[in-house]
Amino acid sequence: MGHPEWASAQRRFAAEWYRDGHMPLDGVWSYFYGIGGDADEFSIDAYLHELGELPPSQMKLLAFAMQEINAERMADS
């Protein structure tokens, strides 16, 4: 599967975000799934640990979910 140039940078960013403890896996996956993501929790876990890939559309949706999670956390603080 060919990935766009930005894919590896996006995966590193997502892994760093996850390692920084912004939200546990089940919360990230639930949010992602709730906004239309169709990758399973195992695939998201592998991606966030830089052990797996996602299709570009799912990578973009996961990035959007992370942005929304951050925005909600900032609004709550």
C-alpha positions in Angstrom: 0.0 0.0 0.0 1.6 3.3 -1.0 1.3 6.1 1.5 1.5 9.9 0.9 4.7 11.7 2.0 3.0 13.1 5.0 1.9 9.7 6.3 5.1 8.8 8.3 5.2 12.3 10.0 1.5 12.0 10.9 2.1 8.5 12.4 5.0 9.8 14.5 2.9 12.8 15.7 0.0 10.5 16.6 2.3 8.1 18.5 3.9 11.0 20.4 0.4 12.5 21.2 -0.7 9.1 22.5 2.5 8.6 24.6 2.0 12.0 26.1 -1.1 10.5 27.7 -3.8 12.7 26.2 -6.4 9.9 26.4 -6.4 6.1 26.9 -6.8 3.9 23.8 -10.4 3.0 24.5 -11.3 6.7 24.6 -9.3 7.6 21.4 -10.9 4.7 19.6 -14.4 5.5 20.8 -14.1 9.1 19.7 -12.6 8.0 16.3 -15.3 5.5 15.8 -18.0 7.9 16.8 -17.0 10.4 14.1 -17.1 7.7 11.4 -13.8 5.9 11.7 -13.9 2.3 10.5 -10.6 0.9 11.7 -10.9 -1.5 14.7 -9.3 -0.8 18.1 -6.4 -3.2 17.4 -5.5 -1.3 14.3 -5.6 2.0 16.1 -3.5 0.6 18.9 -0.8 -0.7 16.4 -0.8 2.6 14.6 -0.4 4.6 17.8 2.6 2.4 18.7 4.0 2.9 15.2 3.6 -0.8 14.5 0.9 -0.6 11.9 -0.5 1.5 9.1 -3.9 3.0 8.4 -5.4 4.0 5.1 -4.8 7.8 4.5 -8.6 8.5 5.0 -8.5 6.9 8.4 -5.2 8.6 9.4 -6.9 12.0 8.6 -9.9 11.0 10.6 -7.8 9.9 13.6 -5.9 13.2 13.4 -9.2 15.1 13.4 -10.3 13.1 16.5 -7.1 14.0 18.3 -7.6 17.7 17.5 -11.2 17.5 18.8 -10.1 15.7 21.9 -7.5 18.4 22.6 -10.0 21.2 21.9 -12.6 19.6 24.3 -9.9 19.2 27.0 -8.9 22.9 26.6 -12.5 24.0 26.8 -13.0 22.0 30.0 -9.9 23.6 31.7 
